[in-house]
Amino acid sequence: MSAQELFQQANIWRAKELVRGSTRPHTSGYRDLDEVLDGGWPEAGMVEISYPLQGVGELNLLLPLLGEAKDHDANSRSLQVWINPPQGLQAQALAQAKVNLQQLLIVRCQNPQEALWAAEQSLQCPNCQQVVLWARQMRNSEARRLQCAAKENQALVFWLREHQQPTDALPITARLHIQPHQHGLQLQVNKLQGHWPKPDTCIHMHQQWPHLYAAPVPAPVSISNNVVPLR
């Protein structure tokens, strides 16, 4: 088969012919994060977020999206499913973050297999908009099933896991690794489907969480050589 005949196959294309789909990313609520993700969170698919230690601010990264004001009518897709979240969630804190507790379903599973099954079933629910899954590991086949279910139903699933290093390449939309930072979070984008690699960046969270993160310190003003300071 010649190269020209090969390029005529439906499942093969040249790199220069690759174009982005007409997706509409969801704003994350953080300007720095929107810039590095080219507009915000993906419209659909699975996003892996890993971190070295639980509680560094991984949930704060998602709350502006999860707390978006929506019209909660019978036809709206506003159901959120949180699967195996860590202990200590406070309803008052979630309500203050504008998370609609009437549209939030928390699922506790006995083992990882049940958690993955619950995530896939939730993504297939017509009213489910987002799934937040806490799980330590995931196999390639399991990630593919969740990615396909999210894409087919135009839903978004966040996979949160405590780990020092990112996992092997998985068939998902995005892979992020976060580290604690005095101004918020240090973000490393290991994968963003349809985009080139991004440089590491700091997500400033002082505006949303002034009591948790320090305000950025302005750069010191340099004194000109022709100015003599008073003693």
C-alpha positions, 0 to 999 in steps of 0.5 A: 500500500502506498503512502497516499493510499494509507492517508486515505484511510478514515482512521489516519490523518496528518498532524497538520490536519489535526484540529480541535473540536468545538468544545466549550471548556468550563471556567475553573474560577481561577484565571491562572488555571484557565490560562494553562488549560486553554480556557478551563476544565474540559467539557467532558472526559476524565481529569486525573489530579494527583497530589503528595498528601491529602488536604493540600487544596485539591478540593479547593481547586474544584469547588468554584466549578462544583459550586456554580449557580445552576437552575435546578429544574426537572430538566437540568443536568445538575447532579454531582456524585462524590465517591469515597470522599475523605472523612471530615466533609462539612455540609456548612462549608460545602454550602458556603462554597455554593455547592447545592447539597440537594443535588449532591450524592455521596457514595461510600464503597467497600472496595475499589471495584465497587467505587469504579462501578459506581462511577461508571453507573453515575456517568451513565445517569442522564442527570449526572453532570460531574463525578468526583472519585477518590481512588488510589489506582486505576488500570488502563481498561478501567480508565478507558471505560470511565473516559468513554462513559464520560465522553458519551454522556457529556459528563466530567469525572475528576479522579483524585488520588494521593501519590507522589508521582504521576501514573503511567499514560492512561487514555484520559483527557487530562492529568495534573499533579499539584504541590502545596504552595504558599500562594495556593498550588503549584501545578504541573500539567502532564497531559492535556488532550489536543494541546501541547505540553504546558509549563508549570504554573502557580495557581493563586488562591488568595482571592477565593481563600484569603484565610488559607493562602498568603497574598502574593508579595509585590516585587521590591522597588529598586532604588535608582543609583542617583537617589541618596537615601536619608540616614 
